[in-house]
Amino acid sequence: MPVQILSTKLSIPPLRSRLVARPRLIQTLNQGLEYGLVLVSAPAGYGKSTLLTTWLNQVKIPAAWLTLDESDNDPPRFLAYLAAALHGIDPAIEEILANPSNLRTQPEIGPLLTPLVNALARLERPFYLVLDDYHLINDQVVPQMVSFLLDHRPAPMHLVISTRADPPLPLARLRARSAMLELRQPDLCFTTQEAADFLTHSMGLQILPEDTARVTARTEGWIAGLQMAALSMQNTDDIPGFITALTGKHHYFFDYLLEEILERQSPEIRRFLLYTSIVDQLSADLCAALLKEDTPASLAHSSSAILNELDQANLFILPLDHERCWYRYHHLFSDLLRLMLEKTHPGLAVELHRRACRWYEAQEMLPKALQHAISSGDMQLVAQIISANVMVLLENDEMAPTLQKIDALPADKITALPWLEIARAWIVGAGQVEKSLQLLAGAEQEAKNVPEVKERQRLNGHIAAARANLTAVQGDYVNCIAQARLANELLPADELAGRVMNLIVWGENVINGEGNYSAGISILGEALALALQAEKPQLVMLASGSLATGHLSAGKMHNLQRVCREALSIAEDYQRRYQRPLLASAEVYALLARGLAEWGEDEQAVQLARKGVELSEHTGLVTTESLCLSYLGRILASGNDWEQARRVFHRIENIGQNISPWYWYNSAIFALDAILDCETPPPDEVDRYVRRVQETGIDVPAISKARLLLRDGQPSQALLVLEQALSAHNEQPSFRTVRFFALRALAFQAQGDERQSLASLQQALELGEPENRVASFVREGAAMEKLLRLAHAKGISPHFVQRLLAAYTSRRKPEVAPAHATEGLIEPLSERELQVLQLLAQGGTDKQIAAALFITRQTIHSHLKNIYGKLDVHSRTEAIHRARQLELV
């Protein structure tokens, strides 16, 4: 759904030069394939990650690596990262865990992970799954997941856990069964020989063997302690005297070394270390942002040069990528730097966290921005970030973990901030509308205590906007529009994000509730203009999707196409810039698919709809996922692929039940109309959805009712329904108007009234031709085809009728794979695999192929794996050569 995957968490850390060889430990780890669990447990600074990195670079076994952090205590996030890590082992694994957000409503771990275990069990080669920094996991659910994977461990998987503290796993039982290999603090301590190698070769010291033995004993082989000692010894002429002075407990030793190291650095390096200690990852730009207001203009080195200098000096800084763009300090070293920062610059950390927050916000890395806002203790800053980016945070599934962090703060640091209640209302709004409305009522009471008039008005504006959204989910158009109007009056002019969201809700409900298409589209156009002005791509996608939906409702298919394509050009630019998809574009892809399907371009429509569904599954927004699935299901049904359509509609049914009764009703109506698009609609499914709609107590809409009456041989009753519907739409034609006239023509045809049948058909054709409404006619099946042939014979709308008849021919044409596509193959290539192969032969890269086919690069990798297997090859070059031999390209 919707989690932003940080690639550095999935990369095996790059090896440093001048590493200490540790063959005794590597030999032990090489026995890992004999055990289900390899546990490396020791305090900070014992070289756990370095050891595992060295080992994995030597073995021939594939490995999936995941560096954990505190945010991975959120189970859906943990599963999303686990899926991304396992993608390198088998790309198909990622799709098994494609919707981890369901964990919040379906917490059963067994059903959730069983498909993953089964898929891993089918792998032919063994692999290691490494979970680094496991001690940061304190949530109850994540260890239960890991325990389940261990209890039901698939044979190819060997779990490796690196941690500072023993994890809450059944370690005693695993020991008793000899199912676990352990490396602990005594194993990881440097021997005297390893310490000598480290001090002389890695740290460049000239040190006598007896002094090496002494400093190793004083530090008890603790690698980080040896490194700190070595840094101080580099600047002393009396190494024996320095070692003799190293007495006392560890925390005194840390304080002494830290002061000694910092005092020996230049002022600019010392300032750099202290000021940048508050972030957990370092880049040159971020460091410059932290330093800019307190660094003299005559600074000799740039942040990039300083980072490189620290890296070269082994000053407790670790590269996070091979390009050395991102670094982090040794965790203990950063902890000590923070202590020194507070000691030497009391209160400065608050301002530094604010600067980090603003930098991350400018990079649109909102989770990090919020993390630093919370760390600053400035709850007003937290509230500002949340209030301006609620939908973006929801889209990336970040709001719930953020509120958990806020709730964990000491009570005296949390003031009564209505912004937090507004945020909570947005989170639970999809499935718990009443609870959300209660939260807003509480926020409204809190807002009364805000002394500043403008801030109080702004808060009330946001409360009204959130309430409008909730009443819309309930189908309460009247209250929704009233609240949206109120919000529009209260929200400040420069509150662009809030105004855009409110205008979207308002415009949609003016169209759906009042049936006023021109007014609604005008409001939605204003929302898009403001979103573009705000330069927030997520908002642009949301506004574009709503405006495109408005054009769809009004039957303006060309306008729909234009809005969607302009929005997707922005989404593609975003992906090129940030190397990640813009999840908010999911609905736009689905709407473009809907427009193409109406034009009869089903093949491309299915590709785009699947793209929309894929993105929607990562957003965490069930309403978006349901909409994308609805459009995909309709296209599949119209193309007579009922089995796939049925599975899609069953997914929608499950989602709709968790949103609201009104939403559930609408999903049933949409599914019913789509089922009737099939050339031979399955009667049992039609009847099932009819019963579902009737159970709600709400009447079946005119189009579906007329179609059902025509199916049951009751054209007179169908005509009554259609005449009433047309009288209500005469003043403002809509998407449905064409369908009303088309169905009216079929009703007259069923009564044997050719004259009125052709007259009504001509009205439908004249309205439908300018917008190329192919599907609105073709979906009505053989009866409409017969009527169109009669119209063609009489010269009615000849060009459009000819296009429609061609669409009927295309719909019936069976898809037969070329003979050469199946000869000499282990298994025939699918149509999509042939498309990938064609683009591959043309020199297309993964990225180019993905863009051309509107699918992700991960999906491309999955297709390539299938192609290699079917062609019995092992590389792209071999695949292209083999394909040319078989005349596939």
Secondary structure, DSSP 8 states (H G I E B T S, - for coil): ------GGGGS-----SS----HHHHHHHTTGGG-SEEEEE--TTS-HHHHHHHHHTTSSS-EEEEE--GGGGSHHHHHHHHHHHHTTT-TTHHHHTS-GGGGGT---HHHHHHHHHHHHHT-SS-EEEEEESGGG---SHHHHHHHHHHHT--TTEEEEEEESS--SS-HHHHHHTT-EEEEEHHHHS--HHHHHHIIIIIS-----HHHHHHHHHHHTT-HHHHHHHHHHHTT-S-HHHHHHH--S-HHHHHHHHHHHHHHTS-HHHHHHHHHGGG-SSB-HHHHHHHHTTTS-TT-SS-HHHHHHHHHHTT-SEEESSTT---EEE-HHHHHHHHHHHHHHSTTHHHHHHHHHHHHHHHTT-HHHHHHHHHHHT-HHHHHHHHHHHHHHHHHTT-HHHHHHHHHTS-GGG----HHHHHHHHHHHTTT-HHHHHHHHHHHHHHHTT---HHHHHHHHHHHHHHHHHHHHHTT-HHHHHHHHHHHHHHS-TT-HHHHHHHHHHHHHHHHHHH--HHHHHHHHHHHHHHHHHHT-HHHHHHHHHHHHHHHHHHT-HHHHHHHHHHHHHHHHHHHHHHSS--GGGHHHHHHHHHHHHHTT-HHHHHHHHHHHHHHHTTT--HHHHHHHHHHHHHHHHHTT-HHHHHHHHHHHHHHHHTT-HHHHHHHHHHHHHHHTTSSS--HHHHHHHHHHHHHTT----HHHHHHHHHHTT-HHHHHHHHHHHHHHHSSS--HHHHHHHHHHHHHHHHTT-HHHHHHHHHHHHHHHGGGT--HHHHTTHHHHHHHHHHHHHTTSSHHHHHHHHHHHHHHHS-----GGGTTT-SS---HHHHHHHHHHHTT--HHHHHHHHT--HHHHHHHHHHHHHHHT-SSHHHHHHHHHHTT--
